[in-house]
Amino acid sequence: MMFAKDEEVQKLRRWILSTNLQDALALLGSSMSNLESRFVFVQRDIEAAHEAFEKFNTAVNGVLADQTRAKRVDDDLELHEQARELYYYVLECISRLASLTEILLLYYGSLRLGAKQLSRVLTERWAIDFSKEEARIGRLRLNDVEKDFRFPEVSDYDCTYEEKSLLRRVLRRTAGSLRSNLRTLVAFRRSFAVVYNKYKHALVETVHMYSVVRSGGTTSCIPQVYVRSKEKSSRSGRNKVFTYVVRVDFALFDYLESVIASFSTVMVSLIDGHLQWLLNAGESPFPLKVDAREDELKEIAKIVDRQSGSRHRNFSGQIRLVWKPRAVARVERQLHNRHIARLDQDLMDPRKLRRFKASLAPSPT
């Protein structure tokens, strides 16, 4: 680690203010720091659903071991209660992941047009068309990915032809991984959009139950979520009732974990790429998270370390919060009366930017 000099920080402040990117810096900086908290909650939901699934299976084994209860396993009250708990944990996981995917599409759709667009989307209600973004992701080229995620242009690097080839190869491979993860997220959102919307906006039409399968003298209970949805049929053009079925098993949990991993990879790379571009006054450093082998990472670190240009900067906690005495008194009154207050002050003003650390070595995704 090394620290940027005071004059470098002053220069960065002037550049951010002159380009009117202070809102983008505040949004991206806070987004990166808050991203970890979102992961904690979604991981907690996955673990809770997994525990409820194992609890349901244990209850099923107990019912089937009792000959009297096994005969009426379809209507067992204990199993229905266990299923109810399981389904809402699963639906909560799906809902949170779908919400995060929408956030990603919002950030991606605005940031690819420029960092200034992010503040317009989040504060001025400038809409992002999710369907158009999904369609664009479906036809993404690797060059588009490199541009959208602010990958650096390595042709200006002070290194040999072979070293530049290595950097380009790793960046192209990373772009391919990001495109694949983006498409995984789009597929998830499209598949579970109805289930998400019904759970988010309605208290009805979600049925919790389990299927009882009897075959070859054995009985098994398969937990499934059934969601009723009235939609226009693509064949007849008329409204028709469809039922969506979600099978709750270990394969579903594995799939949801893979979606979480895709979201993490894409969101961190997207936010950090644009944040580092801002912190380097319009220049992109080599990304820290790349799809590379261990031996490639060591070689890349040596190459990047020799460069004199942009550096990866640690922005976390670099804004000093300065409160004015009058503001404190006013906030206290508002909090006492309404439990919420509005400050006439920007607590993330880039003019309060302190020294920041510069990291040199990239790491694998």
N, C-alpha and C positions, 0 to 999 in steps of 0.2 A: 504494500500500500504506500501511496505517497499523497501529499496534500497539495491542492492547487494554491497558487500564490494569491495574495490579496488583490493584486492588480488584475489577475485573470478573472477573479470573481467579479470585480467591478466592471470589467469589459463584458462579461456575460450578462450582468444586470442591465447594462445599457442596451445590449443587443436585444434582449427579451422585451424590454419596454419600447424600444424603437420599432420593433416588428409587431407589437401588440399581441404578444404570445403569453402574457402573464396569466391569463385565465387557463390556457392550455397547460402551462407548467403546474399550476395549482391542482387542476383536475387530474393530470397524469400522475403527479407525485402522490396525491392522496389515494388515487385508485390503486397504485402499486402497493402501498402500505396496507390498504384495506382488503386486498385480494386474499391474503392469508387467512383472515377471519372468515371469509366466505367458505374457504376450503374446510375449515374446522367444522362449520355447521353441516355442510353436505356430507362430510365423512362421518359425523356423529349420526346423521339420519340413516346412512347406509348400515352402520354398525347396529343401530337400534332395530332396523328392519331384519337384519341377519339374525339377531337374537330372537326376535319374535317368530321368525321362520323355524328356528330350531326348537323353540318352545311349542309351536304348533305341532311339529313332527313328534315331539315327546308325548304330547297329549293324544295324538292319533294312535301311537303305539299302545298307550294305556287303554284307550277305548277298544281297540281291536283285540287286546288280550282278555277282555271281559266279554264272554260269549253273549250275555244278555244285552250289553250296550252295543256290541258289534252288529247285532241284528238291526238296530235302529241308528246306525252310524250317520245316515243321511240327515237325521233330525237331532243329533246330539247337541244339547245346549252349550256344553262346555266348548266343543269344537267351534261352534258358531261364534262364541265370544272371542276365542283365540283368533279365529279368522278375521273378525272385525278389527282387532288390534293390529294384526299383521297387515291388512290391506291399507289401513290409513298410514302406517309407516312407509309402505311401498309407494303409495300415492304422494306422500310428502317428499320422498326422494325424487320421484319423477317431476313433481312440480318445481322443486328447487333447481334441479338440473335444467329444466326447460326455461326457467326464468334466467338462469345464468347464460344459457345459449342466446337468449334474446339480447341480453346485455352485450355479449360478444358481437353479435351482428350489428348492434347499434354503434359500438366503438369502431368496429372494422369498417362499416359503411361510411362513417364520418372521417376517421383518420386517414383512410386511403385517399381522400380528397384534400387532406391538409389538416394540420393540428388545430387551426382556428375553427374548423367546422365542428369539433367536439363540443366546444362551449355553446355553439349555436344549437346543437341537438339537445344538450342537457339543460340549458337555461332559457332558450328562446322558443322551445317547442317546434323546432324545425325537424320535420318527420323524416325517418329513414324507412324506406319500403323494404320490409324483410323479404318478401317474395322476390323482389328484384336482386337483392343481395345474394339470396340462395341460388338464383339462376346464374348470377355472375360467377359464384364460387364453383358451380358445376362446369364452367368452361374456362376456369383459370389456367393461364400458362405459367410456367415457372418464372419467367421474366416478370410477370405481374406480381407474383408473390414476393420476389426480391425487392421490387419497388414499393409494394404496399407495406412491407415490414422494415423499410429503411435499411436494407443491406448496404454495406459500403462498396465503393468502386475500388477494387484492389489493383487496378492498372497503375495507379499513382503510388503504390507502395514501393518503398526502397528495398527491393529484394530481387532474387534471381528469377528467371523464367520458370524454373521448376517449382520454386516456392509459391509464385503467383498461381501456378496451375493447381497446386495443392489447396490453396485458399479458395479458388473458384470452385473446385470440385466439392469441397466441404460445404460451401454456401449453396451450391446447386442441390446437393443431397439434403441439406436442411430445408430448403424451399420445397422439395418434394415431400418431406415428412410433414411440414406445415400444411401443405395442400391436402394431403391425405387426412390429417386430423380435422381440418375444416369441413371436409366432405362427410366425415363421420358424425360431426356435430349437426350438420344440415340434415342428414338422414335420420338422426335421433329426433330432431325437432319435428320433422314431417310425420314420422311414425307415431309420435305420442302427442301431437298437437291437440287432438280432440279430447284425449284423456286429461291433459293438462288444463285445457280451458273449462271442461266440465267441473273438475275439482276446484279450480280457482274461483269460478264465478257462480257455482250452483251448489245447493245442499241436497239436490235430488239427482236421480238417474244414475247414481253409482251403487251397484249391488255388490255386497260382499258375500261370498259363498265359496264352497269347495266342491270339486267334482269327485264322486265316488266311482271308482272303476273296479269291477269284479271280473276276473279272468282266471281261468284255470284253477279255481278253488281258492284264489287269494283275493284280498280286498286292499285297495290303496286309496288314499285321499289326496287329491291334488289341489292345492290352493290356487284359485284363479280370481281375477278381478273382472267383472263384467260392467261395461259402461254403455248406457243407451244413448243414442244420438240420432236426432231427426235431421236428415240432410237431403239435398237434391241429388237424385240418382243421375249418374253420368249417362246411363242408357236411355231412360225414359224422360229425363228432365223434370220429373215430378218428385215431390217430397216423399221420402221413404225412411222408415226407422231401421237403423243399423245397430248392431251390438258389437262393441270392441272387447276383445278378450286379451287379458295380460296374464300369462302363465308365471307364477311365482315359484322360482326354483333357483338352484345355485347358478345355472346358466344366466339367469336374469341379473343376479348380483355381479357376476363377472362382467357382463355387458355394461352395466351401469358404472362399474369401476373403470372400464376402458373409456367410457365417455368422459368421466371425471378427468382421467389422465390426458385425454385429447384437449379438453377445455383448458387445463392447467398449462399445457405446452404452448397452445396458441395464444392464450390471453397474456401470459407472462412475456412471450416473445414480442407480441404486438405492442403492449404498453411500454415495455422497456426499450424497444427499438425507437419509438417516437420520443420517449423521455430522454434517451441518450442523445438523440439528434438535437433536442432543445438545449441540453446541458453542454453540448459542444458547439453551440452557436451555428447550427445549420450544417454540421458535418456528422457523418455516421461512423462511430467506431466499430471495430470488429465485434460481433455479438458474443456475449459470454456463453449463451446456450446454443450449442451447435450439435449436429448429428455427425459425430466423428469417433473414430477408434481412439484408444488410449495413446497409442504411438503417434497418431496424427495430432492429438491435443498437445502433446509435449512439443512437437515441431512447430505447431501454430503459435504456441505461447512464446517461443523464441523469436519467431518472425514478428509478431505483434509488439513484443517488448522492444524491438529495435526501431520501431517507427516513432517519428517525432510529432505526428499529428494528433488526432482526436483520441481520447481515452474514455474508458467506461467509468462513470462517476456514480458514487453511492449517494443518492439524494435523500435517503431515509433520515428523517429528523433534522433536516438542515434549515427549516424555517423556524425562526425564534418568535414565539408568541409574546407580543407586547400589549399589555392592557393599560387603558387610560383610566384613572380613578373615577371620573364621571361615568364612564361606560360601565364600570363595575357596579356602581350604585344603581344605575338605571336597570341593568340586567337583573340585579337582585330583586328589585321591585316587581319587574315583569314575571320573574320566576315564582315569586310568592303569590301573585294574583292569578297567573294563567298556566304555570308549570312549563312554559316555553317562552323564549325571548328572541327578539331579532336585533342583532348588533349592527349598528351603522359603521362597520369597520371590517376591513379585510384582514383576517388573521393569517392568511397565506400570501401576503404581499411579497413578491420576489425581491423587493428592496431590502427585505429583512434576511436575505439569503446569507448564510455564514459560509465558512470554508467547507469544501466537500472533498471526499476521498476519491482517488482514481485507481480503479482496479485494472490490472494489466492482462491477466491470463484468462482465456476462455475455458468453459467447462462443458461437459456433455449435456444433452437435453434429458 
